[in-house]
Amino acid sequence: MVTGGDDQTLKLWTISQALSYECLQTLHEHNAPINCLAVLKTWSQEPLTILLASGAADATIRIWKLAARQLHLLQTIQTSPKYFPLDLAFASPGQESNTFILAAAGTRNTVQMFAATCGDGVPYFEHQATLSGHEGWVRSLDFTLETNDTGSDLLLASASQDKYIRIWRVHQGKQLPVLPTAGSAEMSSSVYLSSKSPSNKAHRLKVGGENFSITFEALLLGHEDWIYSAKWSTLSAGKLALLSTSADNSLAIWEPELSSGIWVSTVRLGDISREKGATTATGSIGGFWTGLWRADGKSVVCLGRTGSWRRWDLDESDEQWKPAFAVTGHTKSVTGISWSKKGDYLLSTSSDQTTRLHATWSRNGTTTWHEMSRPQIHGYDLNCIDALGASQFVSGADEKLMRVFNQPKTVAKLLLSLSERETSPENLEQLPDAADIPALGLSNKVVDQRPDPEPQLNGGGREQPFDAASASTALKPALDTSHPPFEDALSRYTLWPETEKLYGHGYEISCLAASHDGSVVASACKASSTNHAVIRLFETARWTELKPPLTAHSLTATRLRFSPDDRLLLSVGRDRQWAVFERDGEGYKALQANPKGHSRMILDAAWAPCDGDGRKKKRVFATAGRDKQVKVWGGEQDAEGKVTSFGLATTISGDLPATAVDFLPVRSGDGQFVLAVGNEGGSIFLYRLDARDLKVVTTTRLDDE
């Protein structure tokens, strides 16, 4: 396998039968991100070799040869006129031919054709023709043989931002292929519907004594936005099909009619966007970026801005393409996670502006984890989250407020069914039915099911029928309880209604925490002064702020944690200090602060489980810092068991900054604390701490795999 990336390198990998990967070679010949790759097996007189082409944002195309498990650079092509290649495609007219054709396109509205021979075993590609006709950047190229017959023509599909796909025919010989007559249906459907009539000019290639012509074959119309990819496949009985994906949130499968040869769209998959403007520039969905066939042509997948693979399988019994289960996930950094209070599902927030719910799917004795709901689709990057009770959570984003969400009845029933739970939420019937996002809004609104819609009065006093469109859409039985929701259901039918907004901060929310009993929410925002680096408390009975706010930090607080019994609140920040606050009635008051807790900013903190007789409970917390240290602090208690101060008990040093830390919520079988530490390099370490002196007893590094 060969990969290219934003790090400007090509990597060659070997894959074992156990699906383990080993990097054999890293090449840094390009000096800009690599955008595209193309591979071709060559059938020359020498043993089978493989050619590779790579295109990058340095406006070059480099030709490589794979031999003896190494890539060797053969040629560097400077694009002229200068453009950045976005896609490349290799072709060879047949297994007996030593002639190779390379198509290249990118940030121009033309396709460049290069050709080479491999008579001496070292092909050298020369520019032979430039295909014009597109009116926007060309995003995708793909070659295929028209038939399996010897001497079959090649077909090249080019997809562009001008919303059109063009098919070009590569024909061997001096004679041009037979063209459709001017009055045929194909010419009328292809030519006159275009803003500019496609040219039938023949482009000539001559390589190694062989002559080829390239002529325009067909123009495919139907997409309403940029087309990102076009890929060929051979279906049953040798019939060609072309899969295209577009920013209009659709996939199309094109096939030629047997009688006329006209290319028509036989299948259209994806979404019909109900939000106008949900396209390339402004839409929240963003379309489909790539489309792929399964090798047998009976399944297609695509990937888009939401980060989810979407898959359709061909049901041969009724010749219908039906949605199938695929992989979902965040597309950017995950910034916060929180278990539900019962531990039956996991919530996550991300810089991709979504909140996602992950839970188990149990069937036939097998249990796997999947995304079951997308409670929040936001207009800001989300930074933090915490669960409130069994069916509620609060989240904070790059805005000055926090939002509270309640689980809808549809999602609760879905989780109850798929996870095979024995108990349902106590307040199931009191939960809202579903939620929807209003146009131009950020707040998820409740959608109630009304079996008998009643007319309503508008502002003029006239009857206005109840608009059940959004309700029927949100409550549509798309949440099939036999499997996790598909991508379209996740983004439309699994939203949670927003019930409260919590105001008070002056800048973007940086962190928040909910008490274990769900009665208090603590939050902080990004700050560069003491005035804004306060911790605000909100009680959840009436959703009002508990004043005054807590002061301790001078810069942004990075983590807030309540002790297991909610008697203490711990905060750490970029100002290198930690602070502990003690419960005082409904609110909290300062107990102790350490302005020199670490030598660099503190990134995370966690409480150890507290247990003991009566009020004499062991109070321990850990802090993780940019200074590559994790420090464990123990609380000193008075005769009544009240914590008076915390002192440093243990320092754990590492090779990289410690970015995450947490304790196992219960002690191990031998009474020890178990501390997990994650560092900037992605490694996770487990430390067992003696409960008496908090010294490290054992250290275990988790396997990266």
N, C-alpha and C positions, 0 to 999 in steps of 0.2 A: 504494500500500500504506500502511496505517495501523498503527502499533504503539504500544503503551502499556507502561510498565515501572515497576519499583520506584523509579525516579528521579522519579516523579510527573508525568511529561510524556507528551504525545501527540506523535508525530512522523509527518509526512506525507512519503512518499517517491515519487519517480518512478523507473520502471524502464525502461531502454532495451532495445532488441533484443539488445544485446550483454551483457545482464544486469549492467549497471553501475547502481549506485543513487545517487541524489542526494536529500538531505534538503531538501524545499521549505519546511517549516514546523515549528517546535517550539512547542508550547503547554503552559503550566504553569498551568492553571486549577484542577486538582485539588491538594489539599494532603496527599495520602496516596498510597501505591502504587496503581496502576491494575490492577484484577483482571480485567476483561472488556470486550469490545468486541462490538458488533453493527452490521451494515451492511444497508441496505435501499435498493434502487433505487426511485424514485418515478415514477409515471406520471400526473402532473398535466397541466393544460392548458399549462403552460409547458414549455420544453425539459427533457429528462431531467436530473434532479438526484439526488443521493445523500444519504441521511440516515445519520448515524452516532450511536450511543449508546455512552457509556463509563461504566463503573461502577468506583468506587474505594473504598478503605478509609476514606475520609472520610465514608461513608454518604450519598453523593450519586450521582445519575445525571445525566449531562449530555448533552443532545441537540445535535448539530452538523449543519450543512449544508455539503456540499462543492460549491463553485461557483468557477469561474475559478481552479482549482488551489490553492484555499485553503479551510481549514476555518473556519466562522463559528459561534460559539456562539448557539444559539437559545433554550435553556431549561435551567434547573438544577432538578432534582427532589430534594428531601430525602426520604430513605426514612423512612416512618412506618408502624408503629413502627420505631424506628431499627434497622437491620441493615446489614451490609456486603454489597453485591452480589457474587455469585460468578459469575453468568452472566446474559446478556441475550439476548433473541431478538426480532427484528422480523418482522412479517408484514403482508401486504396481501391482502384476499380475492380480488383479481383485477386484471388489467392495466388494467381500465377504472375501477377504484374509486379514490376519493380518500380512503379511510379506511385508517388505519394502526393496527396493534395492536402494543404493546410488552409483552412478558412479562419480569418481573424476579424474581430469587430469590437467596438467599444464606444468611446465617447465621441463618435462621429456617426453620421447617417449613412455610411457606406460599409460594404463588406470587402475585405481585401483577400485575394486568392494567391497563395504561394504553391509552388510545385517543385518536386525534386525527384531524382532517380537514385537508386541504390545499387548501381552496377558494380562499384568498387567497394561497397559495404559502408560508405560514409556519405549519407545523403546531404545535399546542400540545397536549401530552399531559396528560390528566387521569386520575386514578385511578378505575377503574370497578368492579373486583371483586377479591376475595381468594380464591384457591383453596386450600382446606385438605384435609388427608388424610394428607400425609406426616408421619412421626414423627421426622425428622432434617433436618439442613441439606440444602437442595436445591442440588446441584452443577452440573446441566446442564439446559439448555432448548433445544428445537429445534422449529421450525414446518415444516409441509409441507402442500401441497394434496393432498387425498385422491385426486383424479383431475385430468385435464387439461380436464375439461368446464367450461363456463361456469357459474358459481354453485356450484362445488364447495366442500364444507366444508373448513375448516382442521383439521389435527390437531396438537396440541401434546404433545410428550413431555417429561416432567420426571423426572430421575433424582436419587436422594437417598441420603444416608448410611444411611437405614433399610433398604437393600438392595432396594428396590422401584423400579420404573419405573411411572409413571402416564401414561396417554394421555387427553387431553382433546379434546373435539370443539367447534369454534367454528362455529356454524350461523347463517346469515343469515335474518332474518325473525322474526316474533313467535311462530310455531309452533315447538315443540320438535321435534328430530329423532326418528325412530322408534327406540325403545329395544328391546333384546332382552327377551323375556318372562322372568318371574321364575324359571321352571323350566328355562331354557335352559342348555346346557353352559357358555356363556361366563359367565353369572352365577355358576354354582356354582364354576367354576375361579377366578374373579376375586374374588368376595366372601368366600366362606366360608373361604378359606385365609388370609385376612388377620386379624391380631390385632384389628383394628377394621374393621367393615364400612364400605366406602367409601360416601360419601353420593351420592345421585343428585340432589342439589339443583341446580337450574338457576340459573346466574348470568347476569344481564342486562347488556348493554352497549347504550348508545344514543349514537351519534355522528353528528353532521351529518344528522339525520333518518333514519338507518339503524338498524335493530334487529338485535342479535345475541344469541345465547344460548351459554353455555359449560356443557357437561355432562361428567360423568365417563364415560369410554368403556371403559377396561380397566386392569387391574392386572397387571403382568408380574412373575412370580416365578421365581427360579432362581439368582440370584447369592447368594453366601455372605458377602459383605462390602460395604463402601461401594461405591457406583456413582459413578464420576467423570464419565462422559460418556455421552450418548445422541445419535446423529446419524442423520437420515433419508437414504435414497437411493431412487431409483426404478430398479428393475431392468428386465430385458427384459419386453416386453408391458405396460409401465406398472405393474408390481407393486411395491408399497411394501415396503421393508425397513428395519429399525431396527438400528443397530449400537450395542452398549453395551460399555463397558469398566469393569472393577471392580478393587478391591484384592485380590480373590481370585485374581489372576493369570490371568484369563480374559477373552476377548471372546465376545459372543454376538450372533448375527444372528437377529432376530425377524421373522416374517412371518405374515400372517393366512391361515388355512386357507380355501381357495376355497369349500368347502361350508358351513362353519359361521361363518366370520369370526372364529374364536377365534385370538388371537395366541399363537403357539408359538415356542419356540427351535428353529430348524431347523439351526443350525450353532453349535458351541462350539469355540473356538480358544484357544490359550495353554497354560498349564501346570496340571497337578494337583500341588499342592505336596506333597512327601513329608515336609517338616518341619512338624510341627504348630506352630501359633502364628506361622507366617510370614505374618502379615496386617498390617493397618494400623499397629498400635502397635509390634509387636516383630519383625516379619519382616525378613529381609535382602533379600528381593526387592521388597516394597513395592507390588506390583500395577501395573496399567496406569493411567496418569493421563489419557490422552486417546486417542480413536480417530477416525480419519478415513477416508472413502471416497474412492476415485478417482472422477473425474467420471462414468465409465461404469459404476460399480458393480461392476467386475470385479477390484478390488484393495482391500485394507484395510491400514492401518498403525496402530500404536499406539506410545506412548512411555511409559516407566516410570522407576522410581528408578534402574535400572542405567545409564541414559543412552543406551540403544540403541533405535533405531527397529526395530520388528519388522513384517514385511510378509508377507501371504499373498495369493496370486493365485488366481483361479478358473480351474481347468482345465475348460473347457467340454466336453471330450470325455467325461469321466466325472463331471462336476458335483461335483468335489472341490476344496476349498480347500487349497492346498499352500504350505508356507513358501517364501519367496523371500529373496534376499539384500538386506540393507538396511544402514544406516549405524550404526556403533557408536562409542563414545568415552567418555572420562572425563566425570563430571558435576561435578567440583569442581577446584580448582587442582591442576595437575600439579607435584609437588614434587621429582621426581628422574627423570633419564633415564640410560640406559647402553646403549651398543652392545655386542653380543656380541663376544668376542675376535676372531672372524673377520669381524665386520661384516655378517653376513647377517641379523640381526634387531635390533630396538630394543626395549628394556625400559623401561617407565615406571611410576612410582608416583604416587599422588594422595591428596588429602585425602578422596576418596570411598571410601577403605579397600580399594582394589584395586590389584593389579599387572597390567599388560597387556603382551602381546607383539605387536609389529607387524612384519609381514614382507611381502614382495612376492608377488603372485599373477600368474603368467605363463601366458598362454593366447593362442593364435592371433596371436602377435607383439605382444601388448599386455601391459604390465606395470603393475600398480597396487598401492598399499599398502593393507593391511587388518589388522584385529585378528585374529590367528590363535590366540591362547591367552590365558587369564586365569589365570596361575599361582597367584595368591594372592588370596583373598577374606578380609579380616581384620576383626577387631573393633575395631581402632584405626586412626586416621589414619596413613597411611604417609608417611615423610619423606625417605627416601633409598634408593638402590639402586646396586649395581655388579656387573658380571659377573665370574665366576670360571671361567676356562676356557671351553670351547665349549658346555658344557651344564649350567652351574651359576651361581647368583647368590646374593647375600646382600642382605637388606633390613633397614632399621630403621624403627621406628614410634614412636608415642607410648606406648611401654612401655620397660622398662629393659633389654631384650635385643635381640639380632639373630637373624635366622633364615636358615638356609641351605637352598636348594632345588635339587633335581636334576631335569633334564628327563626326563619319562617317554617311554617308547618310542612311545606313540600320537602324541604331539606331534612327536617327531622324524620319524616317518614322514610325518606330515601336511605338515610344512615341506619335507621332501625331495621330496614329490610336487608340491605346489602351486608351489614356487619353482623347479622344474626344475633342481635342483642335480645336479651330476655325481658328487659324493662324499657319502657318508653319514658320520655320526659314527663314529669309530674303535671306540668301545665301545658300539655300538648294541645288541647282544644282551645287554650287561650292565646296560643301563638298566632301571629299574623299569617295570612295565607301565603303571600309571596311579596316580591318587591320588583320595582322597575325604576329605570333612570329616566327622568323627564328630559325633554330636549333642552340643551344648553344648561344643564344642571349638574351638580356634583353630589346631591343628596339622593340616596335611594328612598323612594317613596313606597308606602305600603299599598299593595294591590289586594283588595278583598274580593272574594268570589261572591257574586250575586246571582243566584239562579234565576230570579225574575227581575231584570233591570226595570227600574221605574223612571219615568220622565223627570227631569229636573228643570228648574227655572233658570234662564240665563239672566244677564244684567238687565235686559229689556222687559222682563216679566213674561216672556214667552216660553213655552215648554221646550226643553232641550233634552233629547234622549240621552240616557246614561251611555257613555262611551265605554263599551265593554271590550274594545279592541285590545287595549293594553292588558286588561285583566285576563282575557282569554289567551293572549300571547304568553303572559308570565305563568299562567296556570295550565298551559298546554301540556298534555301528558307526554312531553318529550323526555321526562325523567323516567325512562323505562327501568323498573326496579330489578330487572334481570342482570344488569351490568352497570358499571360506573357511567356517568353522563359523558356523551360525546362533546367535542369542543364547542359546537354551536349551542348546545344546551347549557354548558358551563358558563358561557359568556352572556346568556340571555335569561335563563330560567332559574339560576341558583343564587341570585343576589340576595343579600340580607337587607331588610329595611332599616334605615337609620332612625334612631329614636331620640337622641340627644346630641347637643353640641356643647363642649366645655371651653369657655373663653377665659382669657386672662393674660396669656403670654404675649410678648412683644415681637418675638421672632420665631423662626421655624422650630417645631417641636423636636427635641433631640432624644429624649427617653421618657418612658413612663413605666409605672408598675401599679398593679392592683393588689390590695391586701388579700390574704388568703380567705378571709370571711366575706370578701366582696363589698365591704362597707366604705372603703376609701380608695381613691385613685390619686397617686402622686405623679407629678410631671415636672419636666424642666425643658428649657429651650436653649437654642444656641445663643451664646452671650460672650461679650468681651469686657464686661464690667460687672460689679457686684449688684447693681440695680436690676439687671436682667438675669443674673445667674441664680435666681431664687428657685425654690422648690414650692410648687403650689399644690394644695391638697383639696380634693373635691369629695364630698360625701355623696353616696349613691342613692340615698333614700329620697332626697329632694333635688339632687344634682346641683348643689350650691357649693361655692368655694368656702373652705375653712380658713379664716384669716386670723392673724397675719401669715403671709408666706414664710417659709423657713429660709434662713440665710446662713450660708457657710462658705460657698464657693465664690471665686472672683472670675472664673471662666466657665465655659460650657460644662455642665454635668453630663457624664457619659453613661452612667448606669445608676439605677435606683433599685433596691431590693428590700422587701419586708422580711423580717425574721419569720420562721415557721409558725410562731404563735402570734405574730403581728404586733408584739409589744415594742419592737425596735425597727427603725427604718435606717438603712445604710445608703449613703450616696458617695460616689467617686467622680472625679472630673479631670479636665485637662490642666487644672492648676496644680496637679500632683498631690492633692490631699484627699483624704476621706473624712466623712463626718457621720456620726451616729446620733439619731434622734429617738427619744423615748416617748411612748404613748402617754398623753395627758388628756383624759376625757375623750372627746371626739377627735381631737387633733394630736399633734406631737410637739415636743419641745427639745431643744438641743441638749445632748448629753456629753458628747466629746467630739473634738475635731483634731486631726493630725495634719498640719500644713506641709509636713515633710514625709508623707507616707511612702513616696517613691521619688527617685531622682528625675524621672520623666513622667509624662502624663499617664494616668491610670485609665485603663480601657474597660475593665470589667471587675465585677465583685460578686461574691456569693456567700450565703450563710450555710453553715453546717447544720445538720439536724440537731435540734435542742431537746434533750430529754433529761429526766432526773426526778427526784422526789419533791413534790410540791413546787415551790418557787425556786428551788435550787437546781436550775437547769444549766447545762454546759453551754456557754455562749462563745461561738467561734465563727469567724468569717475569714475569707481569703480575698486578696486583691491581686490583679494582674496588670503589669505595667509595660510601657514601651521600653523600660530600662532592662528588659529581658529577665525580669524577676517576678516570681509569685511569692507573696508574703502572707503568712497565716498569723492571725491575731486572736488572742484569747482574752476573754473577759474576766476581770476580777470582781468578786461579789462580797457583799457585806454579810453580816450574820443572818440577816433576813432573806438572803438570796438575791438581793437587788444588785444589778451590775453597776459598779462605780466607775470603772475605766477599762480600757482595752490596751494590752501590751503586745509587742512583737514576740512571737513564739518560734517561728521557723521562716527561713528564707530559702526558696528553691530557685536556683539560677539555671538559665537555659542558654542556648546558642542564638535564639531569635526572640524578638519581642513577643510577649504573651498577650494574646488578643481575646481569649475567652476562658472562663473558669466556672466550674460548678461542682457542687457536692452531691453525692448520692443522697437522696432524701432520707435514707435509713442507714444505720450502721451495718457493717459487715457482720458475719456470723461470730467473729471473735471480738466484736465490740469496737473495731477500728473505723475511722472516718475514711471514706474513699473520695478522693479529689481528682477531677478531670481537668486537664489544662490543654488548650489548643494554642498553637503559635502561628506566626505570620506565614510560615512555610507550609501550613496545612497539616502538620503532624499533631497527633493527640497522644497525651501521656496520662496514665493513671497512677496516682500516688496513694499508698495506704499510710495513714497517719495514726500514730499511737494516741489514743484518746486522753492519756494522762499528761504527757509533755508535748504533744502535737509534733513530734519528730517524724521524719519520713522513715517508714519501715521497709517498704518495697516500692520499686518503680517499674512500670510496664509501658512499653510503647505499642500502641495499637497498629496492626498491619495496615498500611496505606490502602490495600485492596479490600 
